[in-house]
Amino acid sequence: MESTMTASTNGSSWQIEPSNAIAGIILTVLFFYVFFRHFMFVLMIMDLVVGWLRKFRWFPKEGKRTKAFIHWVIAWALLVGYMIGAGAAGWLDFVPQ
């Protein structure tokens, strides 16, 4: 299984290569956390269109939307903070392609 990620921004593409297994596992877990929180954030916005989702227990109810948004922001901050810290520590290599 390949443990590299590819991203692009401003017309430049980058390959993120963890230098060890632990750094790769942490990066993967944080990516999935951001993915899950982003999914919940999108569902929260879609609530305006699909109100029937409110009946499900896992969906943020009224009064809980601020908490869901804060968790989404925390998920992004953790991922970005980890990538900056791990890059500075030499755990991840950002390789321009």
Buried (B, 14 or more C-beta within 10 A) or exposed (E): EEBEBEEEEEEEEBEBBBEEEEBBEBBEEBBEBBEEBEEBBEBBEEBEEEEEBEEEEEBBEEEEBEEBBEBBEEBBEBBEEBBEEBBEEEBBBEEEE
